[in-house]
Amino acid sequence: MENRKNLCAMIPSDLHARVREEQEQLALKLNEYVEMIIKEHFEKGEKMMASGTRTLAFQVSEELFGRIKAHLKLTGQSQKDFVIGLIEQALAAAAALPEKEAEEPGEPAGEAEADSE
């Protein structure tokens, strides 16, 4: 078993309430939740130092955030990999659109003939 240490800290009660609420939404034990937050913090710092990368940040509703975290827990996928995968899928789909439009410029096939009748 991995060697573990206890970490205890006093925090403001409003922040404590927010932590407990999110921890319950994610259905994690408190130690799992705190470990996740600390790992995300340190991983973010390491990734920010990587050259040739940019940060993309946005806010989502609490409900959507909870759904995403539940999905990530089920799949074992990281939040970063999940979001990057969605972006890459959307960009690939968008890149395929101009090819189709170049083959069929203007109105969809059949409409021009129907108008001339």
Biopython code that builds the backbone (N, CA, C, O; Angstrom):
import numpy as np
from Bio.PDB.StructureBuilder import StructureBuilder

atoms = [
    (1, "MET", "N", (0.841, -1.190, 0.000)),
    (1, "MET", "CA", (0.000, 0.000, 0.000)),
    (1, "MET", "C", (0.884, 1.250, 0.000)),
    (1, "MET", "O", (1.941, 1.289, 0.630)),
    (2, "GLU", "N", (0.421, 2.257, -0.719)),
    (2, "GLU", "CA", (1.148, 3.525, -0.825)),
    (2, "GLU", "C", (1.245, 4.191, 0.544)),
    (2, "GLU", "O", (0.277, 4.202, 1.305)),
    (3, "ASN", "N", (2.421, 4.749, 0.856)),
    (3, "ASN", "CA", (2.614, 5.483, 2.095)),
    (3, "ASN", "C", (1.772, 6.751, 2.045)),
    (3, "ASN", "O", (1.856, 7.508, 1.078)),
    (4, "ARG", "N", (0.969, 6.993, 3.063)),
    (4, "ARG", "CA", (0.059, 8.135, 3.057)),
    (4, "ARG", "C", (0.300, 8.997, 4.288)),
    (4, "ARG", "O", (0.754, 8.506, 5.322)),
    (5, "LYS", "N", (-0.007, 10.289, 4.170)),
    (5, "LYS", "CA", (0.136, 11.250, 5.262)),
    (5, "LYS", "C", (-1.173, 12.014, 5.423)),
    (5, "LYS", "O", (-1.923, 12.185, 4.462)),
    (6, "ASN", "N", (-1.438, 12.464, 6.625)),
    (6, "ASN", "CA", (-2.637, 13.241, 6.913)),
    (6, "ASN", "C", (-2.357, 14.723, 6.659)),
    (6, "ASN", "O", (-1.260, 15.212, 6.928)),
    (7, "LEU", "N", (-3.369, 15.434, 6.134)),
    (7, "LEU", "CA", (-3.259, 16.865, 5.876)),
    (7, "LEU", "C", (-4.500, 17.521, 6.480)),
    (7, "LEU", "O", (-5.626, 17.139, 6.161)),
    (8, "CYS", "N", (-4.296, 18.488, 7.335)),
    (8, "CYS", "CA", (-5.418, 19.152, 7.999)),
    (8, "CYS", "C", (-5.217, 20.660, 7.901)),
    (8, "CYS", "O", (-4.108, 21.159, 8.091)),
    (9, "ALA", "N", (-6.299, 21.385, 7.603)),
    (9, "ALA", "CA", (-6.184, 22.842, 7.492)),
    (9, "ALA", "C", (-7.520, 23.490, 7.837)),
    (9, "ALA", "O", (-8.583, 22.962, 7.510)),
    (10, "MET", "N", (-7.451, 24.630, 8.495)),
    (10, "MET", "CA", (-8.653, 25.401, 8.800)),
    (10, "MET", "C", (-8.947, 26.288, 7.595)),
    (10, "MET", "O", (-8.060, 26.980, 7.095)),
    (11, "ILE", "N", (-10.208, 26.264, 7.128)),
    (11, "ILE", "CA", (-10.631, 27.095, 5.997)),
    (11, "ILE", "C", (-11.920, 27.801, 6.369)),
    (11, "ILE", "O", (-12.618, 27.351, 7.278)),
    (12, "PRO", "N", (-12.265, 28.904, 5.690)),
    (12, "PRO", "CA", (-13.508, 29.609, 5.990)),
    (12, "PRO", "C", (-14.725, 28.697, 5.807)),
    (12, "PRO", "O", (-14.728, 27.824, 4.939)),
    (13, "SER", "N", (-15.742, 28.904, 6.621)),
    (13, "SER", "CA", (-16.917, 28.028, 6.602)),
    (13, "SER", "C", (-17.650, 28.046, 5.261)),
    (13, "SER", "O", (-18.183, 27.017, 4.845)),
    (14, "ASP", "N", (-17.689, 29.202, 4.569)),
    (14, "ASP", "CA", (-18.365, 29.230, 3.265)),
    (14, "ASP", "C", (-17.610, 28.401, 2.231)),
    (14, "ASP", "O", (-18.226, 27.744, 1.392)),
    (15, "LEU", "N", (-16.286, 28.428, 2.287)),
    (15, "LEU", "CA", (-15.483, 27.603, 1.386)),
    (15, "LEU", "C", (-15.649, 26.126, 1.740)),
    (15, "LEU", "O", (-15.726, 25.280, 0.849)),
    (16, "HIS", "N", (-15.705, 25.816, 3.024)),
    (16, "HIS", "CA", (-15.927, 24.437, 3.470)),
    (16, "HIS", "C", (-17.253, 23.905, 2.929)),
    (16, "HIS", "O", (-17.329, 22.763, 2.474)),
    (17, "ALA", "N", (-18.287, 24.726, 2.978)),
    (17, "ALA", "CA", (-19.604, 24.305, 2.470)),
    (17, "ALA", "C", (-19.543, 24.024, 0.972)),
    (17, "ALA", "O", (-20.124, 23.047, 0.499)),
    (18, "ARG", "N", (-18.849, 24.866, 0.233)),
    (18, "ARG", "CA", (-18.703, 24.657, -1.216)),
    (18, "ARG", "C", (-17.948, 23.364, -1.516)),
    (18, "ARG", "O", (-18.323, 22.608, -2.411)),
    (19, "VAL", "N", (-16.883, 23.123, -0.758)),
    (19, "VAL", "CA", (-16.087, 21.906, -0.935)),
    (19, "VAL", "C", (-16.945, 20.674, -0.690)),
    (19, "VAL", "O", (-16.951, 19.744, -1.496)),
    (20, "ARG", "N", (-17.665, 20.671, 0.419)),
    (20, "ARG", "CA", (-18.485, 19.502, 0.767)),
    (20, "ARG", "C", (-19.606, 19.279, -0.257)),
    (20, "ARG", "O", (-19.928, 18.138, -0.591)),
    (21, "GLU", "N", (-20.188, 20.357, -0.745)),
    (21, "GLU", "CA", (-21.258, 20.245, -1.740)),
    (21, "GLU", "C", (-20.729, 19.589, -3.025)),
    (21, "GLU", "O", (-21.340, 18.659, -3.553)),
    (22, "GLU", "N", (-19.599, 20.080, -3.513)),
    (22, "GLU", "CA", (-19.044, 19.513, -4.741)),
    (22, "GLU", "C", (-18.578, 18.077, -4.511)),
    (22, "GLU", "O", (-18.764, 17.219, -5.374)),
    (23, "GLN", "N", (-17.989, 17.817, -3.379)),
    (23, "GLN", "CA", (-17.524, 16.468, -3.053)),
    (23, "GLN", "C", (-18.698, 15.494, -3.082)),
    (23, "GLN", "O", (-18.574, 14.390, -3.612)),
    (24, "GLU", "N", (-19.828, 15.892, -2.520)),
    (24, "GLU", "CA", (-21.019, 15.032, -2.521)),
    (24, "GLU", "C", (-21.580, 14.858, -3.927)),
    (24, "GLU", "O", (-22.018, 13.764, -4.285)),
    (25, "GLN", "N", (-21.571, 15.923, -4.729)),
    (25, "GLN", "CA", (-22.057, 15.829, -6.114)),
    (25, "GLN", "C", (-21.247, 14.816, -6.909)),
    (25, "GLN", "O", (-21.790, 14.102, -7.753)),
    (26, "LEU", "N", (-19.954, 14.756, -6.639)),
    (26, "LEU", "CA", (-19.073, 13.849, -7.367)),
    (26, "LEU", "C", (-19.064, 12.447, -6.767)),
    (26, "LEU", "O", (-18.431, 11.538, -7.303)),
    (27, "ALA", "N", (-19.767, 12.280, -5.659)),
    (27, "ALA", "CA", (-19.854, 10.990, -4.976)),
    (27, "ALA", "C", (-18.468, 10.441, -4.630)),
    (27, "ALA", "O", (-18.185, 9.257, -4.812)),
    (28, "LEU", "N", (-17.615, 11.335, -4.127)),
    (28, "LEU", "CA", (-16.272, 10.941, -3.719)),
    (28, "LEU", "C", (-16.149, 11.027, -2.204)),
    (28, "LEU", "O", (-16.817, 11.838, -1.563)),
    (29, "LYS", "N", (-15.291, 10.185, -1.636)),
    (29, "LYS", "CA", (-14.945, 10.336, -0.226)),
    (29, "LYS", "C", (-14.131, 11.618, -0.117)),
    (29, "LYS", "O", (-13.522, 12.049, -1.095)),
    (30, "LEU", "N", (-14.116, 12.226, 1.056)),
    (30, "LEU", "CA", (-13.421, 13.497, 1.226)),
    (30, "LEU", "C", (-11.939, 13.368, 0.869)),
    (30, "LEU", "O", (-11.386, 14.246, 0.207)),
    (31, "ASN", "N", (-11.297, 12.289, 1.299)),
    (31, "ASN", "CA", (-9.874, 12.142, 0.985)),
    (31, "ASN", "C", (-9.655, 12.006, -0.523)),
    (31, "ASN", "O", (-8.657, 12.511, -1.036)),
    (32, "GLU", "N", (-10.559, 11.338, -1.245)),
    (32, "GLU", "CA", (-10.443, 11.210, -2.700)),
    (32, "GLU", "C", (-10.612, 12.569, -3.374)),
    (32, "GLU", "O", (-9.891, 12.910, -4.312)),
    (33, "TYR", "N", (-11.576, 13.334, -2.875)),
    (33, "TYR", "CA", (-11.861, 14.655, -3.441)),
    (33, "TYR", "C", (-10.670, 15.602, -3.247)),
    (33, "TYR", "O", (-10.244, 16.268, -4.190)),
    (34, "VAL", "N", (-10.138, 15.658, -2.029)),
    (34, "VAL", "CA", (-9.008, 16.555, -1.744)),
    (34, "VAL", "C", (-7.786, 16.123, -2.553)),
    (34, "VAL", "O", (-7.064, 16.971, -3.076)),
    (35, "GLU", "N", (-7.550, 14.832, -2.661)),
    (35, "GLU", "CA", (-6.425, 14.344, -3.459)),
    (35, "GLU", "C", (-6.581, 14.747, -4.921)),
    (35, "GLU", "O", (-5.608, 15.147, -5.560)),
    (36, "MET", "N", (-7.803, 14.646, -5.458)),
    (36, "MET", "CA", (-8.076, 15.038, -6.844)),
    (36, "MET", "C", (-7.769, 16.519, -7.053)),
    (36, "MET", "O", (-7.124, 16.886, -8.035)),
    (37, "ILE", "N", (-8.225, 17.366, -6.139)),
    (37, "ILE", "CA", (-8.007, 18.806, -6.262)),
    (37, "ILE", "C", (-6.511, 19.137, -6.200)),
    (37, "ILE", "O", (-6.021, 19.950, -6.983)),
    (38, "ILE", "N", (-5.802, 18.518, -5.285)),
    (38, "ILE", "CA", (-4.366, 18.807, -5.143)),
    (38, "ILE", "C", (-3.608, 18.340, -6.384)),
    (38, "ILE", "O", (-2.736, 19.052, -6.881)),
    (39, "LYS", "N", (-3.934, 17.150, -6.885)),
    (39, "LYS", "CA", (-3.272, 16.658, -8.099)),
    (39, "LYS", "C", (-3.547, 17.587, -9.276)),
    (39, "LYS", "O", (-2.634, 17.913, -10.034)),
    (40, "GLU", "N", (-4.818, 18.022, -9.437)),
    (40, "GLU", "CA", (-5.159, 18.947, -10.523)),
    (40, "GLU", "C", (-4.359, 20.235, -10.398)),
    (40, "GLU", "O", (-3.891, 20.779, -11.398)),
    (41, "HIS", "N", (-4.202, 20.718, -9.185)),
    (41, "HIS", "CA", (-3.441, 21.952, -8.961)),
    (41, "HIS", "C", (-1.996, 21.798, -9.434)),
    (41, "HIS", "O", (-1.488, 22.641, -10.173)),
    (42, "PHE", "N", (-1.341, 20.724, -9.008)),
    (42, "PHE", "CA", (0.061, 20.536, -9.371)),
    (42, "PHE", "C", (0.236, 20.182, -10.837)),
    (42, "PHE", "O", (1.204, 20.617, -11.460)),
    (43, "GLU", "N", (-0.678, 19.404, -11.404)),
    (43, "GLU", "CA", (-0.603, 19.079, -12.831)),
    (43, "GLU", "C", (-0.786, 20.330, -13.676)),
    (43, "GLU", "O", (-0.120, 20.492, -14.699)),
    (44, "LYS", "N", (-1.674, 21.205, -13.262)),
    (44, "LYS", "CA", (-1.894, 22.460, -13.987)),
    (44, "LYS", "C", (-0.618, 23.287, -14.000)),
    (44, "LYS", "O", (-0.251, 23.846, -15.034)),
    (45, "GLY", "N", (0.055, 23.368, -12.871)),
    (45, "GLY", "CA", (1.301, 24.122, -12.788)),
    (45, "GLY", "C", (2.374, 23.547, -13.689)),
    (45, "GLY", "O", (3.115, 24.297, -14.324)),
    (46, "GLU", "N", (2.470, 22.222, -13.754)),
    (46, "GLU", "CA", (3.462, 21.576, -14.613)),
    (46, "GLU", "C", (3.134, 21.812, -16.077)),
    (46, "GLU", "O", (4.029, 22.060, -16.885)),
    (47, "LYS", "N", (1.864, 21.735, -16.420)),
    (47, "LYS", "CA", (1.452, 21.898, -17.810)),
    (47, "LYS", "C", (1.581, 23.343, -18.268)),
    (47, "LYS", "O", (1.852, 23.598, -19.441)),
    (48, "MET", "N", (1.391, 24.289, -17.355)),
    (48, "MET", "CA", (1.524, 25.700, -17.716)),
    (48, "MET", "C", (2.959, 26.018, -18.113)),
    (48, "MET", "O", (3.203, 26.946, -18.884)),
    (49, "MET", "N", (3.898, 25.254, -17.590)),
    (49, "MET", "CA", (5.296, 25.511, -17.874)),
    (49, "MET", "C", (5.731, 24.880, -19.193)),
    (49, "MET", "O", (6.806, 25.198, -19.701)),
    (50, "ALA", "N", (4.917, 23.993, -19.751)),
    (50, "ALA", "CA", (5.274, 23.333, -21.004)),
    (50, "ALA", "C", (5.289, 24.360, -22.135)),
    (50, "ALA", "O", (4.423, 25.232, -22.211)),
    (51, "SER", "N", (6.285, 24.241, -23.011)),
    (51, "SER", "CA", (6.377, 25.200, -24.114)),
    (51, "SER", "C", (5.431, 24.802, -25.241)),
    (51, "SER", "O", (5.122, 23.625, -25.423)),
    (52, "GLY", "N", (4.981, 25.793, -25.987)),
    (52, "GLY", "CA", (4.121, 25.539, -27.138)),
    (52, "GLY", "C", (2.692, 25.186, -26.786)),
    (52, "GLY", "O", (1.978, 24.637, -27.625)),
    (53, "THR", "N", (2.253, 25.481, -25.581)),
    (53, "THR", "CA", (0.871, 25.202, -25.200)),
    (53, "THR", "C", (0.173, 26.482, -24.786)),
    (53, "THR", "O", (0.818, 27.457, -24.401)),
    (54, "ARG", "N", (-1.130, 26.475, -24.867)),
    (54, "ARG", "CA", (-1.945, 27.618, -24.448)),
    (54, "ARG", "C", (-3.048, 27.099, -23.544)),
    (54, "ARG", "O", (-3.434, 25.934, -23.636)),
    (55, "THR", "N", (-3.550, 27.946, -22.682)),
    (55, "THR", "CA", (-4.615, 27.566, -21.765)),
    (55, "THR", "C", (-5.964, 27.960, -22.348)),
    (55, "THR", "O", (-6.134, 29.065, -22.864)),
    (56, "LEU", "N", (-6.908, 27.051, -22.260)),
    (56, "LEU", "CA", (-8.277, 27.297, -22.685)),
    (56, "LEU", "C", (-9.150, 27.080, -21.455)),
    (56, "LEU", "O", (-9.209, 25.967, -20.932)),
    (57, "ALA", "N", (-9.826, 28.122, -20.986)),
    (57, "ALA", "CA", (-10.621, 28.022, -19.769)),
    (57, "ALA", "C", (-12.020, 28.567, -20.015)),
    (57, "ALA", "O", (-12.206, 29.526, -20.763)),
    (58, "PHE", "N", (-12.998, 27.942, -19.375)),
    (58, "PHE", "CA", (-14.376, 28.400, -19.491)),
    (58, "PHE", "C", (-15.161, 27.898, -18.292)),
    (58, "PHE", "O", (-14.744, 26.957, -17.617)),
    (59, "GLN", "N", (-16.295, 28.525, -18.032)),
    (59, "GLN", "CA", (-17.147, 28.130, -16.918)),
    (59, "GLN", "C", (-18.378, 27.413, -17.444)),
    (59, "GLN", "O", (-18.881, 27.723, -18.524)),
    (60, "VAL", "N", (-18.859, 26.448, -16.665)),
    (60, "VAL", "CA", (-20.077, 25.713, -16.993)),
    (60, "VAL", "C", (-20.975, 25.698, -15.759)),
    (60, "VAL", "O", (-20.526, 26.006, -14.655)),
    (61, "SER", "N", (-22.225, 25.343, -15.947)),
    (61, "SER", "CA", (-23.151, 25.283, -14.816)),
    (61, "SER", "C", (-22.742, 24.171, -13.853)),
    (61, "SER", "O", (-22.050, 23.228, -14.235)),
    (62, "GLU", "N", (-23.177, 24.295, -12.608)),
    (62, "GLU", "CA", (-22.894, 23.268, -11.601)),
    (62, "GLU", "C", (-23.439, 21.913, -12.054)),
    (62, "GLU", "O", (-22.791, 20.882, -11.871)),
    (63, "GLU", "N", (-24.628, 21.924, -12.642)),
    (63, "GLU", "CA", (-25.264, 20.673, -13.086)),
    (63, "GLU", "C", (-24.427, 19.996, -14.168)),
    (63, "GLU", "O", (-24.188, 18.790, -14.106)),
    (64, "LEU", "N", (-23.986, 20.766, -15.154)),
    (64, "LEU", "CA", (-23.173, 20.193, -16.225)),
    (64, "LEU", "C", (-21.825, 19.726, -15.686)),
    (64, "LEU", "O", (-21.330, 18.673, -16.085)),
    (65, "PHE", "N", (-21.235, 20.494, -14.790)),
    (65, "PHE", "CA", (-19.956, 20.122, -14.189)),
    (65, "PHE", "C", (-20.073, 18.775, -13.477)),
    (65, "PHE", "O", (-19.208, 17.910, -13.620)),
    (66, "GLY", "N", (-21.139, 18.607, -12.717)),
    (66, "GLY", "CA", (-21.358, 17.339, -12.013)),
    (66, "GLY", "C", (-21.526, 16.178, -12.970)),
    (66, "GLY", "O", (-21.001, 15.090, -12.733)),
    (67, "ARG", "N", (-22.260, 16.405, -14.057)),
    (67, "ARG", "CA", (-22.450, 15.356, -15.062)),
    (67, "ARG", "C", (-21.122, 14.981, -15.723)),
    (67, "ARG", "O", (-20.845, 13.803, -15.951)),
    (68, "ILE", "N", (-20.311, 15.984, -16.026)),
    (68, "ILE", "CA", (-19.009, 15.725, -16.652)),
    (68, "ILE", "C", (-18.122, 14.931, -15.699)),
    (68, "ILE", "O", (-17.509, 13.942, -16.100)),
    (69, "LYS", "N", (-18.051, 15.357, -14.449)),
    (69, "LYS", "CA", (-17.207, 14.665, -13.472)),
    (69, "LYS", "C", (-17.671, 13.220, -13.268)),
    (69, "LYS", "O", (-16.841, 12.319, -13.142)),
    (70, "ALA", "N", (-18.975, 12.994, -13.236)),
    (70, "ALA", "CA", (-19.492, 11.627, -13.097)),
    (70, "ALA", "C", (-19.083, 10.784, -14.296)),
    (70, "ALA", "O", (-18.692, 9.627, -14.140)),
    (71, "HIS", "N", (-19.171, 11.364, -15.499)),
    (71, "HIS", "CA", (-18.767, 10.662, -16.718)),
    (71, "HIS", "C", (-17.277, 10.329, -16.677)),
    (71, "HIS", "O", (-16.876, 9.219, -17.027)),
    (72, "LEU", "N", (-16.465, 11.285, -16.254)),
    (72, "LEU", "CA", (-15.019, 11.068, -16.188)),
    (72, "LEU", "C", (-14.677, 9.981, -15.180)),
    (72, "LEU", "O", (-13.764, 9.185, -15.399)),
    (73, "LYS", "N", (-15.412, 9.954, -14.080)),
    (73, "LYS", "CA", (-15.172, 8.920, -13.072)),
    (73, "LYS", "C", (-15.488, 7.542, -13.645)),
    (73, "LYS", "O", (-14.760, 6.581, -13.394)),
    (74, "LEU", "N", (-16.571, 7.443, -14.414)),
    (74, "LEU", "CA", (-16.944, 6.165, -15.020)),
    (74, "LEU", "C", (-15.957, 5.712, -16.084)),
    (74, "LEU", "O", (-15.641, 4.525, -16.171)),
    (75, "THR", "N", (-15.471, 6.637, -16.886)),
    (75, "THR", "CA", (-14.588, 6.290, -18.007)),
    (75, "THR", "C", (-13.115, 6.270, -17.637)),
    (75, "THR", "O", (-12.308, 5.685, -18.359)),
    (76, "GLY", "N", (-12.749, 6.900, -16.521)),
    (76, "GLY", "CA", (-11.354, 6.980, -16.130)),
    (76, "GLY", "C", (-10.564, 7.960, -16.981)),
    (76, "GLY", "O", (-9.335, 7.996, -16.925)),
    (77, "GLN", "N", (-11.276, 8.750, -17.767)),
    (77, "GLN", "CA", (-10.651, 9.706, -18.664)),
    (77, "GLN", "C", (-10.382, 11.009, -17.906)),
    (77, "GLN", "O", (-11.140, 11.371, -17.007)),
    (78, "SER", "N", (-9.319, 11.704, -18.262)),
    (78, "SER", "CA", (-9.048, 12.989, -17.625)),
    (78, "SER", "C", (-9.947, 14.060, -18.249)),
    (78, "SER", "O", (-10.421, 13.922, -19.377)),
    (79, "GLN", "N", (-10.163, 15.115, -17.492)),
    (79, "GLN", "CA", (-10.978, 16.226, -17.993)),
    (79, "GLN", "C", (-10.339, 16.822, -19.241)),
    (79, "GLN", "O", (-11.031, 17.143, -20.207)),
    (80, "LYS", "N", (-9.027, 16.967, -19.219)),
    (80, "LYS", "CA", (-8.307, 17.533, -20.358)),
    (80, "LYS", "C", (-8.491, 16.660, -21.597)),
    (80, "LYS", "O", (-8.835, 17.167, -22.664)),
    (81, "ASP", "N", (-8.265, 15.351, -21.464)),
    (81, "ASP", "CA", (-8.399, 14.452, -22.616)),
    (81, "ASP", "C", (-9.828, 14.445, -23.156)),
    (81, "ASP", "O", (-10.039, 14.391, -24.368)),
    (82, "PHE", "N", (-10.801, 14.500, -22.259)),
    (82, "PHE", "CA", (-12.205, 14.513, -22.661)),
    (82, "PHE", "C", (-12.522, 15.756, -23.494)),
    (82, "PHE", "O", (-13.090, 15.644, -24.581)),
    (83, "VAL", "N", (-12.162, 16.923, -22.997)),
    (83, "VAL", "CA", (-12.465, 18.171, -23.699)),
    (83, "VAL", "C", (-11.681, 18.274, -25.007)),
    (83, "VAL", "O", (-12.237, 18.676, -26.029)),
    (84, "ILE", "N", (-10.401, 17.916, -24.984)),
    (84, "ILE", "CA", (-9.610, 17.956, -26.219)),
    (84, "ILE", "C", (-10.199, 17.012, -27.262)),
    (84, "ILE", "O", (-10.254, 17.352, -28.444)),
    (85, "GLY", "N", (-10.637, 15.834, -26.837)),
    (85, "GLY", "CA", (-11.257, 14.886, -27.764)),
    (85, "GLY", "C", (-12.502, 15.469, -28.421)),
    (85, "GLY", "O", (-12.701, 15.314, -29.626)),
    (86, "LEU", "N", (-13.339, 16.138, -27.633)),
    (86, "LEU", "CA", (-14.548, 16.766, -28.189)),
    (86, "LEU", "C", (-14.194, 17.873, -29.178)),
    (86, "LEU", "O", (-14.817, 17.990, -30.234)),
    (87, "ILE", "N", (-13.203, 18.676, -28.838)),
    (87, "ILE", "CA", (-12.788, 19.765, -29.726)),
    (87, "ILE", "C", (-12.234, 19.203, -31.028)),
    (87, "ILE", "O", (-12.563, 19.692, -32.109)),
    (88, "GLU", "N", (-11.395, 18.178, -30.927)),
    (88, "GLU", "CA", (-10.819, 17.580, -32.140)),
    (88, "GLU", "C", (-11.905, 16.969, -33.036)),
    (88, "GLU", "O", (-11.832, 17.077, -34.260)),
    (89, "GLN", "N", (-12.910, 16.330, -32.427)),
    (89, "GLN", "CA", (-14.021, 15.773, -33.209)),
    (89, "GLN", "C", (-14.776, 16.881, -33.947)),
    (89, "GLN", "O", (-15.090, 16.744, -35.129)),
    (90, "ALA", "N", (-15.063, 17.970, -33.247)),
    (90, "ALA", "CA", (-15.798, 19.074, -33.859)),
    (90, "ALA", "C", (-14.994, 19.724, -34.980)),
    (90, "ALA", "O", (-15.550, 20.074, -36.021)),
    (91, "LEU", "N", (-13.691, 19.887, -34.774)),
    (91, "LEU", "CA", (-12.854, 20.490, -35.807)),
    (91, "LEU", "C", (-12.733, 19.577, -37.027)),
    (91, "LEU", "O", (-12.717, 20.057, -38.161)),
    (92, "ALA", "N", (-12.647, 18.272, -36.804)),
    (92, "ALA", "CA", (-12.582, 17.330, -37.926)),
    (92, "ALA", "C", (-13.893, 17.365, -38.718)),
    (92, "ALA", "O", (-13.877, 17.322, -39.948)),
    (93, "ALA", "N", (-15.020, 17.442, -38.016)),
    (93, "ALA", "CA", (-16.320, 17.516, -38.691)),
    (93, "ALA", "C", (-16.428, 18.824, -39.478)),
    (93, "ALA", "O", (-16.934, 18.832, -40.600)),
    (94, "ALA", "N", (-15.964, 19.910, -38.905)),
    (94, "ALA", "CA", (-16.019, 21.206, -39.586)),
    (94, "ALA", "C", (-15.098, 21.226, -40.803)),
    (94, "ALA", "O", (-15.427, 21.830, -41.824)),
    (95, "ALA", "N", (-13.954, 20.571, -40.694)),
    (95, "ALA", "CA", (-13.012, 20.523, -41.819)),
    (95, "ALA", "C", (-13.596, 19.728, -42.978)),
    (95, "ALA", "O", (-13.266, 19.999, -44.133)),
    (96, "ALA", "N", (-14.445, 18.766, -42.699)),
    (96, "ALA", "CA", (-15.061, 17.951, -43.749)),
    (96, "ALA", "C", (-16.176, 18.711, -44.462)),
    (96, "ALA", "O", (-16.492, 18.380, -45.605)),
    (97, "LEU", "N", (-16.777, 19.704, -43.838)),
    (97, "LEU", "CA", (-17.895, 20.441, -44.441)),
    (97, "LEU", "C", (-17.528, 21.191, -45.709)),
    (97, "LEU", "O", (-18.259, 21.076, -46.693)),
    (98, "PRO", "N", (-16.443, 21.950, -45.748)),
    (98, "PRO", "CA", (-16.122, 22.682, -46.984)),
    (98, "PRO", "C", (-15.929, 21.758, -48.185)),
    (98, "PRO", "O", (-16.236, 22.149, -49.312)),
    (99, "GLU", "N", (-15.429, 20.545, -47.970)),
    (99, "GLU", "CA", (-15.263, 19.596, -49.069)),
    (99, "GLU", "C", (-16.611, 19.268, -49.697)),
    (99, "GLU", "O", (-16.724, 19.216, -50.921)),
    (100, "LYS", "N", (-17.631, 19.048, -48.881)),
    (100, "LYS", "CA", (-18.975, 18.744, -49.383)),
    (100, "LYS", "C", (-19.574, 19.955, -50.085)),
    (100, "LYS", "O", (-20.206, 19.822, -51.133)),
    (101, "GLU", "N", (-19.373, 21.147, -49.500)),
    (101, "GLU", "CA", (-19.923, 22.357, -50.096)),
    (101, "GLU", "C", (-19.257, 22.656, -51.438)),
    (101, "GLU", "O", (-19.906, 23.197, -52.334)),
    (102, "ALA", "N", (-17.988, 22.319, -51.594)),
    (102, "ALA", "CA", (-17.282, 22.543, -52.865)),
    (102, "ALA", "C", (-17.839, 21.643, -53.961)),
    (102, "ALA", "O", (-17.864, 22.023, -55.132)),
    (103, "GLU", "N", (-18.290, 20.436, -53.575)),
    (103, "GLU", "CA", (-18.869, 19.516, -54.542)),
    (103, "GLU", "C", (-20.259, 19.961, -54.978)),
    (103, "GLU", "O", (-20.647, 19.747, -56.126)),
    (104, "GLU", "N", (-21.019, 20.587, -54.059)),
    (104, "GLU", "CA", (-22.392, 20.998, -54.336)),
    (104, "GLU", "C", (-22.572, 22.476, -54.021)),
    (104, "GLU", "O", (-23.210, 22.807, -53.022)),
    (105, "PRO", "N", (-22.033, 23.379, -54.839)),
    (105, "PRO", "CA", (-22.175, 24.807, -54.532)),
    (105, "PRO", "C", (-23.624, 25.269, -54.726)),
    (105, "PRO", "O", (-24.377, 24.704, -55.519)),
    (106, "GLY", "N", (-23.985, 26.307, -53.980)),
    (106, "GLY", "CA", (-25.315, 26.905, -54.158)),
    (106, "GLY", "C", (-26.411, 26.075, -53.532)),
    (106, "GLY", "O", (-26.254, 25.542, -52.434)),
    (107, "GLU", "N", (-27.534, 25.967, -54.245)),
    (107, "GLU", "CA", (-28.709, 25.274, -53.712)),
    (107, "GLU", "C", (-28.501, 23.769, -53.704)),
    (107, "GLU", "O", (-27.736, 23.242, -54.511)),
    (108, "PRO", "N", (-29.181, 23.073, -52.794)),
    (108, "PRO", "CA", (-29.105, 21.619, -52.790)),
    (108, "PRO", "C", (-29.629, 21.056, -54.110)),
    (108, "PRO", "O", (-30.483, 21.664, -54.757)),
    (109, "ALA", "N", (-29.115, 19.895, -54.503)),
    (109, "ALA", "CA", (-29.495, 19.275, -55.769)),
    (109, "ALA", "C", (-31.002, 19.076, -55.831)),
    (109, "ALA", "O", (-31.614, 18.651, -54.851)),
    (110, "GLY", "N", (-31.594, 19.378, -56.964)),
    (110, "GLY", "CA", (-33.017, 19.173, -57.184)),
    (110, "GLY", "C", (-33.852, 20.405, -57.005)),
    (110, "GLY", "O", (-34.906, 20.511, -57.633)),
    (111, "GLU", "N", (-33.438, 21.356, -56.173)),
    (111, "GLU", "CA", (-34.248, 22.554, -55.943)),
    (111, "GLU", "C", (-34.262, 23.466, -57.158)),
    (111, "GLU", "O", (-35.308, 24.036, -57.469)),
    (112, "ALA", "N", (-33.157, 23.626, -57.851)),
    (112, "ALA", "CA", (-33.104, 24.501, -59.014)),
    (112, "ALA", "C", (-34.037, 23.986, -60.101)),
    (112, "ALA", "O", (-34.706, 24.775, -60.769)),
    (113, "GLU", "N", (-34.088, 22.677, -60.283)),
    (113, "GLU", "CA", (-34.974, 22.089, -61.297)),
    (113, "GLU", "C", (-36.432, 22.300, -60.925)),
    (113, "GLU", "O", (-37.259, 22.567, -61.797)),
    (114, "ALA", "N", (-36.759, 22.184, -59.646)),
    (114, "ALA", "CA", (-38.139, 22.328, -59.212)),
    (114, "ALA", "C", (-38.619, 23.765, -59.442)),
    (114, "ALA", "O", (-39.782, 23.977, -59.787)),
    (115, "ASP", "N", (-37.736, 24.750, -59.255)),
    (115, "ASP", "CA", (-38.117, 26.157, -59.440)),
    (115, "ASP", "C", (-38.411, 26.485, -60.893)),
    (115, "ASP", "O", (-39.236, 27.357, -61.165)),
    (116, "SER", "N", (-37.757, 25.811, -61.837)),
    (116, "SER", "CA", (-37.918, 26.148, -63.252)),
    (116, "SER", "C", (-39.188, 25.558, -63.858)),
    (116, "SER", "O", (-39.565, 25.923, -64.972)),
    (117, "GLU", "N", (-39.851, 24.654, -63.144)),
    (117, "GLU", "CA", (-41.063, 24.014, -63.700)),
    (117, "GLU", "C", (-42.266, 24.885, -63.632)),
    (117, "GLU", "O", (-43.347, 24.479, -64.060)),
]
sb = StructureBuilder()
sb.init_structure("model")
sb.init_model(0)
sb.init_chain("A")
sb.init_seg("    ")
for serial, (resi, resn, name, xyz) in enumerate(atoms, 1):
    if name == "N":
        sb.init_residue(resn, " ", resi, " ")
    sb.init_atom(name, np.array(xyz, "f"), 0.0, 1.0, " ", f" {name:<3s}", serial, name[0])
structure = sb.get_structure()
